[in-house]
């Protein structure tokens, strides 16, 4: 059964992460699409890496569950704070930053916040599409607890929280933001990369640490979540730079005039009011 589960894990990852890029490339040649044929190789490589790492999942899980570490106040405080950094809080924070920056006329911040938020949403949806069918048990819910990393409940992840381990949305969301910020920094201020990149990715790793410490995710869940988030963080920014007229940027980043604004949208209109301060 475990061998079948491993094969199923690899197959489902390949279908979920690769099928959409392949179809998009086929429709428009791949040059101007969001997804590309090369994504097949990247997704496959990280899927294999995740499966390889899964062999060490129980050992890593037990390391974090050691009583000395669980009773360490500093480690628990960090985990308790970092676990709150997830897709909901990051999305709300991104939208608030985008809105404030737009009102304040801080164009660079507005653009970065929008692209970071796009990356969070895309990585979260992709992760959910994998988690639902896969139904991987969380470490603290596996039987035996913290030992059976290959316990899967196929298609039960949609309705049961304990079967939504792979991949980690906490990790995906955090790395989506970090990668989007780092990629934007590389375009706008390359000299700042030496401190922005290490800081961003160190912070991005903290939610993953918290989820392993709390027994919510295996190390391979964190690893694959980081890949999904990094993929979208870089791709959203790069695609927007290459296609500044894309529909999302055109709608959310268009200049506005103070006062009442009426913008045509999908056969109707969006009415908003903007004021200068």
N, C-alpha and C positions, 0 to 999 in steps of 0.2 A: 504493500500500500504506500509506503513512504517513497518508493521509486516512482510510482505513478503520480504522487503529489508533486514531486520535483519536476517531472516532465510537464505536468499540468501548469505549474508555476511558470516555467519557461515559455510554454506555448501561449498562455494567456497574456503574458507581458509582450510577447512578439506581436500578437494580434492587436492588442489595445494601443500600444505605443507606435506601431509601425504601419498598420493598415491605412489609417487616415493619411499620413504623409504620402504613401504610395499612390493612393487614389488621386490626391491633389496634384501630384506631379504628372500623373497620366493625363489629366485634363488640360493642363496648361504648359506642359513641357518642363516644369520644375524651376525655370529661371526666375519667374516672377511670383512664385507661390510662397506662402508662409512656411510650409513644410517642404523638405527636400529629400531626394533619394538617399543622400548620405546619412540621413537620420536613421536609416535601417541599421547601418553599421554601428553607430553610436549607441542606439537603444539595445542592440544585441550584445554589445560589449559590456554595458553596464548591467544588463540582465544576468549575463554569465558571471560577472563580478559579484553581484548580489547573491546568486546561488552559491558561489564559492564561499562568500563570507558567512552564509547561513550555517555552515558546518561549525562555526565558532560561536553561534548565537547563545547556546546554553551557558558556555563558559563565561561569556561577557555578561550575560544576565545575572549569573550567580555572583560575579565580581561586584556588581552594583548592589546586590541584595545582601551582601555581607553585613552582619549586625553592626560592626564598627562603623561602616560607611552610612548605614541607615540611621544610626544614632548621632552622626556628626551634624551638629546644628548648622554649621556654615554650608555644608553640602545640601542639606535639606532646605535651607532658606533660599539658596540659589535655585534649586529645582522647583520650589513652590512659586518663585517669581517668574522663572523662565517658561514654565508650562502655560502661563497666561498669554504668552506671545504665540498666537495661532491665527488661522485664516480670518476669523471674524474681527479680532482686534486690529490686525494688520490692514484689513480691507477698510475698516472704519477710519483708521488713522490715515491711510492713503487718501481716502475721499475728503477727509477734513483738510488735510494738507493741500490737496489740489484746489479745494474751494477757497481757502484762505489766500493761497498764493495767487489765484485768479483775481480775487477782489483787490489784492494788494499790488497787482501788476508785476509780480515776481515770476517772469516768464520761465526761466530755467527751472525753478522749483515746481512750477505748475506742470511742466512737461515731464519731469522726472517722476513726480508723484502719480501722474496719470499712467505712465508706462509701468511703474512698480505695481500699481493696483491691477492693471490688466494682467500682469504676470501672476499675481496672487490668484486671481479668479481662474485663469486658464490652468494653472498647476493644481488648484483645488478640484476643479471639475475632472481633470484627467485622473487624479488620484482616486476620486470617488468611483469613477468608472472601472478602476482596477479593483478597488477594495470590495465593492459590492459582490461581484461574481466570485472572487477568490475566497473570501470568508476565512482569512487566516486568523487563528486565535491569538490573542494578546498573551504575552509571557505569563502574566498573573492569572490568566484564565485557561491556560493550557493544562492538559492532564497527561503526565504529572506536571505540576506547576513548575515553571521556569526550566523545563527540560525538553518538552516535545515541541521543537520549532517547526515541525512539519504537520501540525494539526490544522486541517482545512475543513471548512463547512461550506461547501460550494453553494453560492448564490444566497447565503444567509447573512452576508455582510450588510445588505441593504436594511435589514430589520433588526439586527442585533449588534449593539455597540462593541461587545466583546470579540466579535469576529471581523473587525475592521483594522487589522494591524498593518497590512502591507498595501501600499507604502505609507509612510508617516506624512500626514498633511501638515503637521507642525513643522517638520523638516522642509517639506516642499515649499511652504509659504515663506518661511524665513530665508531660504536660499533664493527664492524668486526675487524677493526684495533686495537682498544683498547683491545678487548678480546684476539686476537692473541698475542699481546705483553705481556699481563698479564699472559697468559697461558705459553708462552715461558719463561718468567721470573720465574714462579713458578718451572719450570723444571731446569733452569740454575742457578738461584740465589734466592732461597726461602726467604732468609733474607731481600731481597730488596722489597718484596711484600708490606710491610707496607706503603711505599711511592709511589711505582710504580702504584699499583692498584687504589688508590684514585685519583692520578693525571691523569691517563689514562682515567678513566671513567668520571671524571669531564670535561675533554676536549671533550670526546665523546658526552657529553650531550649538548654542546654548539651549534652545528648545529641544533639540534632539537628545542632548545630555539629560535634560529633565525628564523626558519621556522614558528613557532607559532606566533612570534612577527610580522612577515611580512604577516601573514594571508594566508600562503601557505599550512598549515597542521593543522588538528585537533590533539588534544592530543592523541587520540587513534591511529592515524597514526604513531606518534612518538613512542608510546609504542610498537606497533607491529614491527616497523622497528628495534627497539632496540633488540627485540627477534630474528629476522631473522639474524641480524649481529652478535649477541653474539653466536648464534647457530653455524654459520659457522666459526667464529673465533676460538672457542674452538674445534670444530670437525676437522677442517683442521690440526691444530697443533697436536691434540691427535692421529689422524689417521696416520700422518707422523711419529710420534714417534713410533707407534706400527708397522708401515710398512715402514721402511727406504728404502726399495727397490721399493717403488711405482714409477710409470712411470714419474710423474711430477718431483719429487725430483731427480730421476735418470737422467733425461734429463738436468735439469737446475742447478743441484748442482754437476755434475760430475767434477772431477779434469781436468784441462786443462794444456797444455804445451805452453810456449811462442812460437809464430810463427803461421804458417798457420794450422788451424784445419779443418778437414773434418769429420763430424759426420753423419752416416747413419740415415735417418729419413723418415718413411712412403714411402718406395720404392725409395726415392731419397737421397739427402744429404744436410746438412746445412754447409756452408763454413764460417768460421770466422777467424779473425786474433787477436791474443792476444799478448800483450807486457808487460814486467815487467818494473816498474819504481822505 
